[in-house]
Amino acid sequence: MDLGELIKSLRTAQSMSQGQLAKKINEVYGTTLSREYVSNWERGKITPGPFYLTALSAVLDVPLAVLEGEVERRAFMTDIVGAAIAPTVASDLLSKGFAARLKGGPAADEWEAKLGTYGTEYMSMGAADIQRRVSGELVVVQQQLDDPRLWSVASRLMTLYAKTFPGSDGAKAVHWYLMAARAADRSDDASAQVWVRGRAAIALGYEGASLGVADVLADQALEISDRPSLGLLNAVYGKAHAAAIRGDRATALDLDTKGRLIFDKAGSHEQTSDYAVPYWRLNVFRSLLLARLGDEKAAVAAQDQAARELPESLPRFATHLEMHKGLMLARAGDRAGGAAFARRALDALPPEKHSLTLRMLMDEIER
């Protein structure tokens, strides 16, 4: 996707016309941008300069590095090795990559089993542990992409890897989500294409980060297939959270209704995997959504429903629910009390079980 196409996708995902985008930039930055100028950007006739790239980044809620193309120019291997601070770790990663190329790596079925294991471990492991282990797997699978089936594996690993970076840091998380979507497209596996985009959308929407990208990826998932699936469910709730954060209550509630209908057909019985959305997890999504909308009664009902079925082996998600209560207190006017309530809930969880999403939620409540 070139810059013009990206600007158009981000704009249409927020239901803005070219004129509305120009007007919004003019209101925020005191410029005299015209609709025709926006049209020229989108058709590639004019490239926005640094000033307007910054304006577009703010108005469309997309990391500046994505618009500048910086993250697209980084090599796949460079990004992975750059995430490993210790030289000995980088050496191990390089060794794994060459060994996989020389000897061949796991078969497709073995990779699927690995993905299943990571999906379960993600629910309870800390981000640093997941990041370290998945980076090694990415280096290995990168050497096996002559097999189209492994593009599907790679795309799902990239999505998991992206989750180890906070969406608010912009370049890293969004770069990996976008690259995961492109990898899924190389697999010709529609279910992977939808799941990767949907998972990215709910991750960014739940975190309240890079909402423009969340909308674009969710819309792409909806365009690829309207068949009820967990990927589609994630995409719908990603858009719902983005709408709630922007204050679009009607859209958020409409998407919540649509999401529950999809869940009725596609909800999973598996309870403890990142690749699953059982009833309790649906209600964790809804708990935060309704708390953001200020619908206290419905949010409490969702929290109660989630708590009744939440496995005891997943205390991190119980912490999510408690922190949602802190958000409700803050939104009701007791900002100090809400922040203190959420902080106590977070502090009660062992630090090694903290996730980046919980830390970002704490930041949202304190704001």
Salt bridges, closest charged atoms under 4 A:
GLU36 OE2 - ARG35 NH2 3.57
GLU42 OE2 - ARG11 NE 2.56
GLU70 OE2 - ARG74 NH2 2.79
GLU72 OE1 - ARG182 NH2 3.09
ASP79 OD1 - ARG74 NH1 4.00
ASP79 OD1 - LYS172 NZ 3.72
ASP79 OD2 - HIS175 NE2 2.81
GLU112 OE2 - ARG156 NH2 2.69
GLU121 OE1 - ARG133 NH1 2.81
ASP129 OD1 - ARG132 NH2 2.93
GLU137 OE2 - LYS114 NZ 3.05
ASP146 OD2 - ARG101 NH1 3.57
ASP147 OD2 - ARG149 NH2 2.88
ASP185 OD2 - ARG197 NH2 2.84
GLU207 OE2 - LYS163 NZ 3.65
ASP215 OD1 - LYS239 NZ 3.29
ASP215 OD2 - ARG246 NH1 2.63
ASP219 OD1 - LYS239 NZ 3.08
ASP256 OD2 - ARG260 NH2 3.55
ASP256 OD1 - ARG286 NE 2.80
ASP274 OD1 - ARG199 NH2 2.83
ASP274 OD1 - ARG281 NH2 2.88
ASP295 OD2 - ARG249 NH2 3.78
GLU322 OE2 - LYS325 NZ 2.89
GLU364 OE1 - ARG292 NH2 2.71
GLU366 OE2 - ARG343 NH2 3.21
